[in-house]
Amino acid sequence: MGRLARLTLSFALVAALAFAATMPLRTASAAPAHGYSPIHDLKYPPDFSHFDYVNPSAPKGGEIRIGRVGTFDSLNTLRYPGNTPADMRGYIYDTLIVASADEPAGFYGLLAETVDAADDLSWARFKLRPDAKWHDGRPVTADDVVFTFETLAKQGAPYYRQVLRLFTVEKETPDTVLFRSKRPGDREFVRIVGTLPIHPAHFWKSRDAEGRSLDLPLGSGPYRAASVIAGRSLVLERVPDYWAKSHAVNTGRYNFDLVRVEYYRDKTIAREAFTAGEFDVWRERDAAQWANAYKNVKRNGIGIVRRTFTLATPGTMATLVFNLRRSPFQDRRVREAVTLAYNFEWTNRVLFAGSYKPVESFFGDTTLAANGPITHAEKVLLDGKSAGLPEEAVERPGPGVRDGLTSDRAAFRRADALLNEAGFRVVDGKRIDPATGKQVAINVTFNNPSLTRVLGSFARNLERLGIKLTYPLLEPTAAVRKLLDHDFDLADLTLTPKLVPGNAERLLWGSALADRPGTYALAGSKDPVLDTAITAMLNARDREALQTAANLFDRTLRWQRYAVPLWRSDEVWIAHWDKFAHPKKVPGVYPSYADRWWSKPQSVN
């Protein structure tokens, strides 16, 4: 659902990595360095040879075929509208800096030889490597960086237009650019500008300034686009003379000669194509399918392997977010009553074979999650402005969806009492909205067909409270349009919180975007306590400050019931034909198969 509304981020296995490790290399001050972190010390020194989670000796060759659900109509990743393949940016275009996968917020230079940021994060400077080149042999210059930033800020996807308006860029020398922030102290500043996919000005300036384009693009990354069939397939080929193939951040990565990406209309068709051998790797997101779909499948003596990877972050969380612009949902009691009608235990057991965890916190099992009474540090952060947090939330954030109620009967009694207290009483079996005199009716906008069974159960439970729930399955582009127009009652929102949160939370829950159509502020929340916590998360410069701000954010969001928490998973389920090998030393790290895996010797063409 858009590029951020289905934010697709995780901590259980290596919490110590995130918040306990102490490293010797601080780079948040104004001194040019090989890498950067706004909140912790860098793990890798200037002379590191490769990331720990790759195999530096991985053989090159072979191909990998990946299946995706969806479509695309453009290869122009600079300009919007246009639906572009997700695989293009990370493989065709290099960035100034690259995130390491085994640090909460560690970044290392790629196009940039050095990065330098002011202590107050009012500016950041990047010096380009002299050997950085486009695939046509021309050097990557500061002009390319300026062109990319300015084009994305004015014509890019909504996400870029929202976040880049806070920054400016200028060319200092042919190989140096300076970014400035209109909001000094924003911890996400360097990450945002440093990870933009840099595009060649000389290629795109001569092409259509608006509109969609299926021209094969020019990049500087490890792959180039070899062929495309609009909406159906994209083939990437490894660039043999890629300028950064031996760079430390790339060693052991990008091992396949070809990456073929096939697109399918829906998950059922894609899953059938996978088991038929039409492509090689499939990330399964449906728990029932994961439990049953891939057993004893073989072709030509090769079987399907199922691998579960446990991540080190809060995990992926499925929620239904309330549109607070709709009058019934402005009352917290109504939101809590609707939430109580959702039965996680039954849903997980009957529909998902027990594969999921309850959403007891928006930061999973990490130290970012609020636990117990509000801390002194949180009170200091609030500075006496706790009117939005009643004693109940101050004493404890609440353990989960049903707040300790162990039976449907108890949950429905509590929900009925809350609705009656709010003035929503039952007449002839229908819950009546006192503002309209009509039955409370909730329409769900969602872009995930696998939610249909869950919504059916939810609708039956709400019917017991006299509330009508409808959930028509819309065509994907229509669903996204309704979401961005904020034309819904409840919306499917998948959250993937980071170990260093802040920017996504601002875009989703901050007051500044609540009244602006076309944004990802789906809830339309205007909560001063949340705003305080979000600002503090963005401004945090050490782990303790970040934890305090995140605890306050989590405590507030949970108490306010701005979303119905459906389930959580900190696992990634990958099914693949037994043609590939992958690094073994990957605790807590996402299994980026097209990036870090390689073909087994017998599978190399």
C-alpha positions in Angstrom: 0.0 0.0 0.0 2.2 2.8 -1.2 5.9 3.3 -0.4 5.4 4.0 3.3 1.9 3.1 4.4 3.0 -0.5 4.2 6.1 0.3 5.8 7.7 -2.7 5.6 10.9 -3.1 9.9 12.5 -5.9 13.8 14.8 -7.0 18.0 14.4 -10.2 19.8 17.6 -12.0 19.1 20.2 -9.3 19.4 18.8 -6.6 21.7 22.2 -6.4 23.2 23.6 -5.4 19.8 21.2 -2.5 19.7 21.5 -1.0 23.1 24.4 -2.5 25.0 27.4 -2.8 22.7 30.0 0.0 23.1 32.2 0.6 20.1 35.2 2.9 19.8 34.4 5.1 16.8 32.1 8.1 17.4 31.4 10.0 14.2 28.5 12.3 15.1 30.7 15.4 15.3 31.9 17.6 12.5 34.9 15.6 11.3 35.0 13.8 8.0 34.9 10.0 8.5 34.3 6.8 6.6 30.9 6.3 8.2 28.3 7.8 10.4 25.9 7.0 13.2 23.7 9.6 14.9 23.2 7.6 18.1 25.8 4.9 18.7 29.4 4.2 17.9 30.2 2.5 14.6 30.9 -1.2 14.6 33.2 -1.3 11.6 36.6 0.6 11.4 37.9 2.6 8.4 39.9 -0.4 7.1 37.1 -3.0 7.4 37.0 -5.5 4.6 33.4 -6.7 4.6 30.3 -6.9 6.7 30.1 -9.8 9.2 26.8 -11.1 7.8 28.1 -11.8 4.3 30.3 -14.6 2.9 33.3 -12.7 1.4 34.2 -15.8 -0.6 30.7 -16.3 -2.1 31.1 -17.5 -5.8 29.7 -15.4 -8.6 27.4 -16.7 -11.3 24.1 -18.3 -11.9 20.8 -16.6 -11.7 17.9 -16.1 -9.2 14.3 -15.7 -10.2 12.1 -13.8 -7.8 8.3 -13.5 -7.7 6.5 -10.3 -6.8 2.8 -9.5 -6.4 1.7 -6.4 -8.2 2.7 -4.6 -11.4 4.6 -1.6 -12.7 4.2 0.9 -15.5 7.4 2.9 -15.4 11.2 2.6 -14.9 11.4 6.3 -14.0 12.2 6.2 -10.3 12.6 10.0 -10.2 9.2 11.2 -11.0 5.6 10.5 -9.8 3.1 9.3 -10.8 4.4 6.1 -12.0 4.5 2.6 -10.4 8.1 1.4 -10.5 9.7 -2.0 -9.7 10.8 -2.1 -6.0 14.0 -4.0 -7.1 15.4 -1.2 -9.2 16.6 1.3 -6.7 18.9 -0.9 -4.6 20.5 -2.7 -7.5 20.8 -0.1 -10.3 21.5 3.1 -8.3 24.2 3.6 -5.7 23.7 5.8 -2.7 26.0 8.1 -0.9 26.1 5.9 2.2 24.9 2.3 2.9 23.3 1.0 6.1 24.9 -2.0 7.8 22.3 -4.7 8.6 23.8 -5.6 12.0 23.7 -2.1 13.6 20.7 0.0 14.7 21.9 3.0 12.7 25.4 2.5 11.3 26.1 3.9 7.8 29.2 3.6 5.6 30.3 5.5 2.6 29.7 4.1 -0.9 29.5 7.0 -3.4 30.7 9.2 -0.6 34.3 8.8 0.4 33.7 10.7 3.6 30.6 12.0 5.5 30.7 15.0 7.9 27.8 16.3 10.0 27.4 19.2 12.4 26.9 18.4 16.1 23.5 20.0 15.9 22.7 18.2 12.6 22.0 21.5 10.9 24.2 20.4 7.9 25.9 17.4 6.5 28.7 17.2 3.9 29.5 14.4 1.5 32.7 14.1 -0.5 32.4 11.8 -3.5 34.9 9.1 -4.4 37.0 10.0 -7.4 36.5 6.5 -9.0 32.7 6.5 -8.8 31.3 6.0 -12.3 28.1 5.6 -14.2 27.7 2.5 -16.4 28.6 4.7 -19.4 31.9 5.5 -17.9 31.2 9.1 -16.9 32.0 10.1 -13.3 29.4 10.6 -10.7 29.5 14.3 -9.6 28.0 16.7 -7.2 25.8 17.9 -10.0 24.2 14.4 -10.1 23.5 14.6 -6.4 21.9 18.0 -6.6 19.9 17.1 -9.6 18.5 13.9 -7.9 17.6 15.7 -4.7 15.9 18.6 -6.4 13.9 16.4 -8.8 12.7 14.0 -6.0 11.8 17.0 -3.8 9.6 18.5 -6.5 8.5 15.6 -8.6 9.1 12.4 -6.7 6.8 10.1 -4.9 4.8 11.5 -2.0 7.2 10.2 0.6 10.1 12.1 -1.0 8.1 15.3 -1.3 7.1 15.1 2.3 10.5 14.5 3.9 12.8 16.4 1.5 10.9 19.7 1.9 12.8 20.0 5.2 16.2 20.1 3.5 18.2 22.0 0.9 21.3 21.0 -1.0 24.2 22.9 -2.6 27.2 22.0 -4.7 30.4 23.2 -3.0 32.9 21.7 -5.4 32.6 19.2 -8.3 32.9 16.3 -5.8 31.4 17.8 -2.6 27.8 18.5 -1.7 26.4 20.2 1.4 22.9 19.5 2.7 21.2 21.8 5.2 18.3 21.0 7.5 15.5 23.5 8.2 15.0 21.6 11.4 18.3 21.2 13.2 18.6 18.3 15.6 16.6 15.9 13.3 18.5 12.6 13.8 17.1 11.1 10.6 18.5 14.0 8.5 21.8 12.3 7.4 20.2 8.9 6.7 17.5 10.4 4.5 19.7 12.5 2.3 22.5 10.0 2.4 20.5 7.0 1.2 18.8 8.7 -1.8 19.3 6.7 -5.0 21.5 9.0 -7.0 20.5 9.4 -10.7 22.6 10.7 -13.6 21.7 14.2 -14.5 23.0 13.8 -18.1 20.7 10.9 -18.7 17.4 12.1 -17.2 17.6 15.8 -18.1 17.1 15.0 -21.8 14.1 12.8 -21.1 10.4 13.4 -20.3 10.3 15.7 -17.3 6.9 14.3 -16.3 5.2 11.1 -17.3 6.2 7.5 -17.2 9.1 6.0 -19.0 10.0 2.4 -19.9 13.5 3.5 -21.2 16.1 1.2 -19.7 17.8 3.5 -17.1 21.4 4.3 -16.6 22.8 3.7 -13.2 26.0 3.3 -11.2 25.1 0.3 -9.2 26.0 -3.4 -9.3 23.3 -4.3 -11.8 21.9 -2.8 -15.0 18.4 -3.3 -16.4 18.8 -5.8 -19.3 15.2 -6.2 -20.4 11.7 -5.3 -19.4 8.1 -6.4 -20.2 5.9 -3.7 -18.8 3.9 -4.9 -15.8 5.2 -8.4 -16.1 9.0 -8.9 -15.7 12.3 -7.2 -15.2 15.7 -8.7 -15.8 18.8 -7.3 -14.1 22.3 -8.3 -15.2 25.4 -7.9 -13.1 27.8 -5.2 -14.3 31.2 -7.0 -14.7 33.2 -3.7 -14.4 31.1 -2.2 -11.6 33.3 0.5 -10.1 32.6 -0.5 -6.5 32.5 -4.3 -6.8 35.5 -4.7 -4.4 34.4 -2.0 -2.0 34.0 -3.2 1.6 30.3 -2.6 1.7 29.8 -4.7 -1.4 32.2 -7.6 -0.8 30.3 -10.9 -0.7 27.2 -9.3 -2.1 25.5 -9.2 -5.6 26.7 -12.7 -6.5 24.2 -13.6 -9.2 24.9 -12.8 -12.9 21.1 -12.4 -13.5 18.3 -11.4 -11.3 14.9 -12.1 -12.9 11.8 -10.5 -11.3 8.4 -11.9 -12.3 5.2 -10.0 -11.4 1.8 -11.7 -10.7 -1.7 -10.4 -10.2 -2.2 -11.8 -6.7 -0.6 -14.0 -4.1 -2.5 -17.2 -5.0 -1.3 -17.1 -8.6 2.2 -16.2 -7.5 2.3 -19.1 -5.0 1.1 -21.6 -7.6 3.7 -20.3 -10.1 6.4 -20.8 -7.5 5.4 -24.4 -6.6 5.3 -25.0 -10.4 8.9 -24.0 -10.7 8.4 -20.7 -12.6 10.6 -18.8 -10.1 13.0 -19.7 -7.3 12.3 -17.7 -4.1 9.1 -16.7 -2.4 8.6 -14.8 0.8 5.5 -16.2 2.5 3.4 -13.9 4.6 0.4 -16.1 5.2 0.9 -18.3 8.2 -1.6 -20.9 7.1 0.2 -21.3 3.8 3.5 -21.4 5.5 2.4 -24.3 7.6 1.0 -26.4 4.7 1.8 -25.3 1.2 5.4 -26.4 0.5 5.7 -29.9 1.9 7.0 -32.7 -0.3 7.1 -30.5 -3.5 9.8 -31.7 -5.9 10.8 -31.1 -9.5 13.6 -32.7 -11.4 15.0 -34.1 -8.2 15.1 -30.7 -6.5 12.8 -29.8 -3.6 11.5 -26.7 -1.9 13.3 -25.7 1.3 11.6 -23.7 4.0 13.7 -21.4 6.1 12.7 -19.3 9.1 14.8 -16.2 10.0 14.2 -14.5 13.3 14.9 -10.8 13.1 16.5 -8.5 15.7 13.9 -5.7 15.4 10.4 -5.2 16.8 9.0 -7.2 13.9 6.2 -6.6 11.4 2.9 -5.6 12.9 -0.5 -5.9 11.3 -3.0 -3.2 12.4 -6.3 -1.5 11.5 -5.9 2.2 12.0 -8.8 4.4 13.0 -9.6 7.5 11.0 -9.9 10.1 13.8 -11.5 12.5 11.3 -14.7 10.4 11.5 -16.7 11.5 14.6 -17.4 8.1 16.3 -13.6 7.5 16.5 -12.8 10.8 18.1 -14.0 9.1 21.3 -11.4 6.9 22.9 -14.1 4.7 24.5 -15.5 3.8 21.0 -12.0 3.0 19.8 -11.3 0.7 22.8 -14.7 -1.0 22.4 -14.1 -1.8 18.8 -10.6 -3.0 19.7 -12.0 -5.3 22.3 -14.2 -7.0 19.7 -11.0 -8.4 18.0 -10.0 -11.8 19.4 -6.3 -12.4 18.7 -6.2 -15.8 20.4 -9.0 -17.3 18.3 -7.7 -15.7 15.1 -4.1 -16.9 15.6 -5.2 -20.4 16.6 -7.8 -21.0 13.9 -6.7 -19.0 11.0 -2.9 -18.8 11.4 -1.9 -22.2 13.0 -0.5 -20.3 16.0 2.3 -18.6 14.0 1.9 -15.1 15.3 2.4 -13.1 18.5 0.1 -10.6 20.0 0.9 -6.9 19.6 1.6 -6.0 23.3 3.8 -3.1 22.3 4.5 -1.1 19.2 8.1 -1.9 19.7 7.9 -5.6 20.3 10.1 -7.2 22.9 12.7 -4.4 22.8 13.8 -2.0 25.5 11.9 0.7 23.4 8.7 -0.9 24.7 7.0 0.8 27.7 6.8 -1.4 30.7 5.4 -0.6 34.1 4.7 2.9 35.5 5.9 6.0 33.8 9.6 6.7 34.5 11.1 9.9 35.9 12.8 10.4 32.6 9.5 10.3 30.8 8.0 12.8 33.2 10.9 15.1 32.6 10.4 14.8 28.9 6.7 15.7 29.3 7.6 18.7 31.4 4.3 18.7 33.2 2.3 18.5 29.9 0.6 15.1 30.7 -3.0 16.1 30.3 -3.3 13.6 27.5 -2.2 10.8 29.8 -4.6 9.9 32.5 -3.5 8.0 35.7 -4.3 4.7 34.0 -1.7 5.2 31.3 0.8 6.8 33.7 0.6 3.7 36.0 0.9 1.1 33.2 0.6 1.2 29.4 -1.6 -1.9 29.3 -0.4 -5.4 28.4 -2.2 -6.0 25.2 -5.2 -5.9 22.9 -7.8 -7.0 25.5 -6.0 -5.4 28.5 -6.0 -8.6 30.6 -9.5 -9.7 29.8 -9.3 -13.5 29.3 -12.7 -14.3 27.8 -15.0 -13.1 25.0 -17.8 -12.6 27.5 -15.7 -10.3 29.7 -14.4 -8.4 26.6 -17.9 -7.9 25.2 -19.2 -6.7 28.6 -16.5 -4.2 28.8 -17.0 -3.0 25.2 -20.8 -2.7 25.7 -20.3 -0.6 28.9 -17.8 1.7 27.1 -20.2 2.3 24.2 -23.1 2.9 26.5 -21.0 5.3 28.5 -20.1 7.2 25.3 -23.8 7.5 24.4 -23.8 4.7 21.7 -26.8 2.6 22.9 -28.5 -0.4 21.3 -31.9 0.0 19.8 -33.6 -3.0 18.2 -30.2 -4.8 18.1 -28.4 -1.9 16.4 -25.8 0.3 18.0 -27.0 3.9 17.3 -24.6 6.8 16.7 -26.2 9.7 18.8 -24.9 12.2 16.3 -26.7 10.7 13.3 -29.4 8.5 14.8 -28.2 5.7 12.5 -26.5 2.4 13.1 -22.7 2.6 13.6 -21.3 1.3 10.4 -17.5 0.9 9.8 -16.0 0.4 6.4 -12.5 -1.1 6.1 -10.2 -0.1 3.3 -7.5 -2.7 2.8 -5.0 -3.8 0.2 -4.2 -7.3 1.5 -6.7 -10.1 0.4 -5.4 -12.4 3.1 -7.2 -10.1 5.6 -10.6 -11.2 4.3 -11.0 -14.1 6.7 -9.8 -12.0 9.7 -12.2 -9.2 8.8 -15.1 -11.8 8.5 -14.5 -12.9 12.1 -14.1 -9.3 13.3 -17.4 -8.4 11.6 -19.2 -11.2 13.4 -17.9 -10.1 16.7 -18.8 -6.4 16.1 -22.3 -7.5 15.1 -22.7 -8.8 18.7 -22.2 -5.2 19.7 -24.7 -3.9 17.2 -22.0 -2.5 14.9 -21.9 -3.2 11.1 -18.5 -3.8 9.6 -18.1 -3.9 5.8 -14.9 -4.7 4.0 -15.2 -4.7 0.1 -12.0 -5.9 -1.6 -11.0 -3.0 -3.9 -8.6 -2.9 -6.8 -5.2 -2.1 -5.4 -4.8 1.4 -7.0 -8.3 2.3 -5.8 -7.5 1.2 -2.2 -4.3 3.2 -2.2 -6.1 6.3 -3.5 -8.7 6.0 -0.7 -6.0 5.7 1.8 -4.1 8.7 0.6 -7.3 10.7 0.4 -8.1 9.6 4.0 -11.4 8.3 2.8 -12.0 5.4 5.1 -13.1 4.4 8.6 -10.5 1.7 9.3 -7.5 1.1 7.2 -5.1 -1.8 6.9 -1.7 -0.5 8.1 1.4 -2.7 8.4 4.0 -1.3 10.7 7.7 -2.3 10.7 9.3 -0.1 13.5 13.0 0.5 13.4 15.5 0.0 16.2 16.1 3.8 15.9 12.5 5.1 15.4 11.3 8.6 14.7 10.8 9.6 11.1 8.2 7.0 10.2 6.4 7.7 13.4 6.3 11.4 12.5 4.9 10.7 9.1 2.2 8.3 10.4 1.2 9.8 13.8 2.5 13.4 13.9 0.1 16.4 14.1 1.7 18.4 11.3 0.5 16.2 8.5 -2.9 15.2 10.0 -5.0 17.6 7.8 -2.9 17.3 4.7 -4.4 15.0 2.0 -2.1 12.7 0.1 0.0 11.9 3.2 0.6 8.8 5.2 -0.9 10.3 8.3 -3.8 7.9 8.1 -5.1 8.3 11.6 -5.1 12.1 11.5 -4.0 12.1 15.1 -3.3 15.4 16.8 -1.9 14.3 20.1 0.5 16.7 21.9 2.1 13.9 24.0 2.8 11.8 20.9 4.2 14.9 19.2 6.5 15.5 22.2 7.7 11.9 22.1 8.2 11.9 18.3 10.3 15.1 18.5 12.3 13.6 21.3 12.9 10.4 19.3 14.1 12.5 16.4 16.4 14.6 18.5 17.8 11.8 20.7 21.6 11.5 20.4 22.2 8.6 22.7 20.5 5.3 23.6 19.1 6.4 26.9 17.4 9.5 25.4 16.0 7.4 22.6 14.7 4.7 24.9 12.9 7.3 27.1 11.3 9.0 24.1 10.2 5.6 22.6 8.8 4.4 25.9 6.6 7.5 26.1 5.5 7.2 22.5 4.6 3.5 23.0 2.8 4.2 26.3 0.7 6.9 24.7 -0.1 5.1 21.4 -1.1 2.0 23.2 -3.4 3.8 25.7 -5.0 6.0 23.0 -6.1 2.9 20.9 -5.5 4.7 17.7 -5.2 1.3 15.9 -6.6 -2.2 16.4 -3.4 -4.3 16.8 -4.0 -7.6 14.9 -0.8 -9.6 15.2 3.0 -9.4 15.2 5.8 -11.5 13.8 9.6 -11.1 14.1 10.2 -14.0 11.7 10.7 -13.9 8.0 9.5 -17.0 6.1 11.4 -17.8 3.0 10.6 -20.8 0.7 13.1 -21.5 -2.1 14.0 -24.2 -4.5 17.1 -26.0 -3.2 19.5 -24.2 -5.5 21.1 -21.7 -3.2 23.3 -21.2 -0.2 23.4 -18.3 2.2 25.6 -17.0 5.0 25.3 -18.8 8.2 26.4 -16.0 10.5 23.2 -14.0 10.2 21.6 -13.7 13.7 18.8 -11.2 13.6 19.6 -10.0 10.1 17.1 -9.9 7.3 17.8 -12.6 4.7 18.4 -10.5 1.7 18.5 -13.3 -0.9 19.1 -11.4 -4.1 21.8 -9.5 -2.4 23.7 -12.0 -0.2 22.9 -15.5 -1.3 24.6 -17.4 -4.1 24.0 -20.3 -6.4 25.2 -23.8 -5.3 27.9 -25.0 -7.7 25.6 -27.5 -9.5 23.1 -24.7 -10.1 25.5 -22.2 -11.7 24.8 -21.9 -15.4 
